Amino acid sequence: MIMDFLRNNKVAAAVLTFLRVYIGWQWLTAGWGKITGEPFDASGYLNGVVANESVQATYPTYHAFIENFALPNAGIFSFMVAWGEFLVGLGLILGVLTTAAIFFGVVMNFAFMFAGTISSNPWLVLLSIFILAAGHNAGKFGGDYWVVPYLRSKVFKNKQAESVTKAA
């Protein structure tokens, strides 16, 4: 019943639009500050994660990933964080590829939380769950209204023809 409301109701789509724009603004401004401000360098943050004993004790695999992969590639991670935050925000505000944008936003939030950062991350994850659950309806009043049907017709064109052939 709740899933049907989130996925199909126009009132839910309107409420989700405000929620989507709010979360998108949080991501967009965080990324924009990193892109246009002083050069963003994630190495200090990553060194802090490596030095955090509670991260090492609680999430040893994540700690090993940060220490052995992310830290040596801090430049790439700095680029990915700054532009990832900005593009997640842009996608959510415009309502284009909303489900993908919110998914990657949740992934980034969990990465920050695993690293021991609290900030607004749990709040954003909680709000993001509603957008994820709503799927396409969360972008109904946005670019997804046009983008998703277009992608379905182009990407899944052969699958639709196969299903019609098998049904016949």
C-alpha positions as CSV (number, residue, x, y, z in Angstrom):
1,M,0.0,0.0,0.0
2,I,2.8,2.5,0.9
3,M,4.9,1.3,-2.0
4,D,1.9,1.8,-4.4
5,F,1.4,5.3,-3.0
6,L,5.1,6.2,-3.4
7,R,5.4,4.7,-6.9
8,N,2.2,5.7,-8.5
9,N,0.5,8.6,-6.7
10,K,0.8,12.2,-8.2
11,V,0.6,13.7,-4.7
12,A,3.6,11.5,-3.7
13,A,5.4,12.6,-6.9
14,A,4.9,16.3,-5.9
15,V,6.1,15.7,-2.3
16,L,9.0,13.7,-3.6
17,T,9.9,16.6,-6.0
18,F,10.5,18.9,-3.0
19,L,12.4,16.2,-1.2
20,R,14.5,15.5,-4.3
21,V,15.3,19.2,-4.9
22,Y,16.3,19.6,-1.2
23,I,18.6,16.6,-1.3
24,G,19.9,17.7,-4.7
25,W,20.7,21.2,-3.4
26,Q,22.7,19.7,-0.5
27,W,24.8,17.6,-3.0
28,L,25.1,20.4,-5.6
29,T,26.4,23.0,-3.3
30,A,28.8,20.6,-1.6
31,G,30.3,19.6,-5.0
32,W,30.2,23.1,-6.4
33,G,32.3,24.4,-3.5
34,K,34.9,21.7,-4.1
35,I,35.0,22.4,-7.8
36,T,35.2,26.2,-7.8
37,G,36.8,26.8,-4.4
38,E,40.4,26.2,-3.5
39,P,41.7,23.0,-5.1
40,F,40.0,20.1,-3.3
41,D,42.3,17.4,-1.9
42,A,40.8,14.4,-0.3
43,S,44.2,13.1,1.0
44,G,43.9,14.8,4.4
45,Y,40.5,13.3,4.8
46,L,41.7,9.9,3.7
47,N,44.7,10.1,6.1
48,G,42.3,10.9,8.9
49,V,40.3,7.8,8.0
50,V,43.4,5.6,8.1
51,A,44.4,7.1,11.5
52,N,41.0,6.5,13.0
53,E,41.3,3.4,15.1
54,S,37.6,2.9,15.4
55,V,37.2,2.7,11.6
56,Q,40.0,0.1,11.6
57,A,38.4,-1.9,14.3
58,T,34.8,-1.7,13.0
59,Y,35.3,-1.8,9.3
60,P,38.7,-3.5,8.6
61,T,37.9,-4.1,4.9
62,Y,36.9,-0.5,4.3
63,H,40.0,0.7,6.2
64,A,42.2,-1.6,4.0
65,F,40.5,-0.2,0.9
66,I,41.1,3.4,2.0
67,E,44.7,2.8,3.0
68,N,45.8,0.6,0.1
69,F,43.8,2.0,-2.8
70,A,42.0,5.3,-2.1
71,L,44.9,7.0,-0.4
72,P,47.5,6.2,-3.1
73,N,45.0,7.4,-5.7
74,A,43.9,10.5,-3.7
75,G,43.9,12.7,-6.8
76,I,41.4,10.6,-8.6
77,F,39.3,10.3,-5.5
78,S,39.3,14.1,-5.1
79,F,38.1,14.5,-8.6
80,M,35.4,11.8,-8.2
81,V,34.1,13.2,-4.9
82,A,33.9,16.8,-6.1
83,W,32.3,16.0,-9.5
84,G,30.2,13.1,-8.1
85,E,28.6,15.4,-5.5
86,F,27.9,18.0,-8.1
87,L,26.5,15.6,-10.7
88,V,24.3,13.8,-8.1
89,G,22.9,17.2,-7.1
90,L,22.3,18.3,-10.7
91,G,20.6,15.0,-11.5
92,L,18.3,15.3,-8.5
93,I,17.4,19.0,-9.0
94,L,16.7,18.4,-12.7
95,G,15.0,15.1,-12.0
96,V,17.1,13.4,-14.7
97,L,18.1,9.8,-14.0
98,T,16.8,10.4,-10.5
99,T,17.1,6.8,-9.3
100,A,20.7,6.5,-10.5
101,A,21.6,9.9,-9.0
102,I,20.1,9.1,-5.6
103,F,21.7,5.6,-5.6
104,F,25.1,7.1,-6.0
105,G,24.3,9.7,-3.4
106,V,23.5,7.0,-0.9
107,V,26.7,5.1,-1.9
108,M,28.8,8.3,-1.2
109,N,26.9,8.9,2.1
110,F,27.6,5.4,3.3
111,A,31.3,5.8,2.3
112,F,31.5,8.9,4.4
113,M,29.7,7.2,7.3
114,F,32.0,4.2,7.1
115,A,34.9,6.6,7.4
116,G,33.6,7.9,10.7
117,T,32.0,11.1,9.4
118,I,28.6,11.9,10.7
119,S,27.5,15.4,9.6
120,S,24.1,15.3,7.7
121,N,24.9,11.9,6.1
122,P,22.4,9.8,8.1
123,W,19.6,12.3,7.5
124,L,20.3,12.4,3.8
125,V,20.3,8.6,3.6
126,L,17.0,8.4,5.5
127,L,15.4,10.9,3.1
128,S,17.0,9.2,0.1
129,I,15.3,5.9,0.9
130,F,11.9,7.4,0.0
131,I,13.2,8.5,-3.4
132,L,14.8,5.1,-4.0
133,A,11.5,3.4,-3.1
134,A,9.5,5.7,-5.3
135,G,11.6,4.9,-8.4
136,H,10.5,6.6,-11.6
137,N,7.7,8.5,-9.7
138,A,10.3,10.6,-7.9
139,G,11.3,12.1,-11.2
140,K,7.8,12.4,-12.7
141,F,7.9,16.2,-12.3
142,G,11.3,16.5,-13.8
143,G,13.4,15.4,-16.7
144,D,12.7,11.8,-16.1
145,Y,9.2,12.4,-17.5
146,W,10.8,12.5,-21.0
147,V,14.2,10.8,-20.4
148,V,13.0,7.5,-18.9
149,P,10.5,6.7,-21.7
150,Y,13.1,7.6,-24.3
151,L,15.7,5.4,-22.8
152,R,13.3,2.5,-22.4
153,S,12.4,2.8,-26.1
154,K,16.0,2.9,-27.2
155,V,17.8,0.6,-24.7
156,F,15.1,-2.0,-24.2
157,K,13.8,-1.9,-27.8
158,N,15.0,-5.5,-28.6
159,K,13.8,-6.9,-25.2
160,Q,10.3,-5.6,-25.9
161,A,10.3,-7.2,-29.3
162,E,11.5,-10.5,-27.8
163,S,8.9,-10.5,-25.2
164,V,6.1,-9.9,-27.7
165,T,7.5,-12.7,-29.9
166,K,7.7,-15.1,-27.0
167,A,4.2,-14.3,-25.9
168,A,2.8,-15.0,-29.4
